[in-house]
């Protein structure tokens, strides 16, 4: 029953429902529900209305759950935090909101409750359109090393460590669309237990330069470096790094050739901590190298390790043709580092980091990072342009001893971005 017939019948039932006694209303209600197939509670509400009130044409609209101000606050924090995915964004909200009160107008207690109450799925839906501009491709330029492979053991099992210090390392090239000549690499190190990340920029991928950058990272870590795991690139599989680890009692292992899953932790950090920050442009000057290390050792280090939560994979389960992954609750690397420890027994380095997080504004860190990146881009674009054809005669130490010369060849013009 619908349309005019429903309106006429409803009007007649309302008259009957008002005339009969309380005991007879039940039979009228049963008769009305059998004709219209309405739920009894909804039928009672219709029959108690005035005679000429029509039946609602549509469903009741749900009220506004999250105001425009709350969504704007979420978007501002998302942009300042470097566009983390929804689970991490929800986890960092309580850490960033105290600082958001100082820089955002209209942040009332009601708005804060909405920001803290929103689910990760709802965040994905609200930010869906803005996320489409962040998709890019990743490529690398490492070459396999052939020395010392029989001395450095393979590691094919999963990481199952309960203390910090065991890490994966990798190099990320900043060659742009031209790999000729010398350019900057980023040496990335991530701790397996805590997710702590340290990065240094080096010019080229020479063996001595990589060891010096790793030593600088080791001295900066808030915990002792106990082990490293690398790929099979010649920048790692060499006597310089092998002797460095042996003298300092650092476990040195490597993954299988052409098996990136063996170094899955560092491959993921290469994207979040390097590519998303510097992109795929070419960096090949000493000025840019110095600026990158300044950013790596100051603002970017604090942002990623003190204010950016990360998740750890706990289990994988295959359901039909799909692989379901289960992660733990998002935590910052600093919070993972102090989890389960006595606050009085923390090392001075960790206590210094905790005090630094209490007084450092993450929004200021974000603005400083963007400012330094903008200055770096100006320096990169203003570097001297290469000639159309450059003939070089490169002289280098041969891996087998002595000096070898490469054949002269022409280089194409480098891209200026």
Secondary structure, 3 states (H helix, E strand, C coil): CCHHHHHHHHHHHHHHHHHCCCCCHHHHHHHHHHHHCCCHHHHHHHHCCCCCCCCCCCCCCCCCCCCHHHHHHHHHHHHHCCCCCHHHHHHHHHHHHHHHHHHCCCCCHHHHHHHHHCCHHHHHHHCCCHHHHHCCCCCCCCCECCCCCCCCEECCCCCCCCCCCEEEEEEEECECCCCCCCCEEEEEEEECCCCCEEEEEEECCCHHHHHHHHHHHHHHCCCCCCEEEECCECCCCCHHHHHHHHHCCCEEEECCCCCHHHHHHHHHHHHHHHHHHHCCCECCCHHHHHHHHHHHHCHHHHHHHHHCEECCEEEEEEECCEEEEEECCCEEHHHHHHCCCCHHHCCHHHHHHHHHHHHCCHHHHHHHHHHHHHHHHHHHHCCCCCCCCEEECCEEECCCCCEEECCCEEECCCCCC
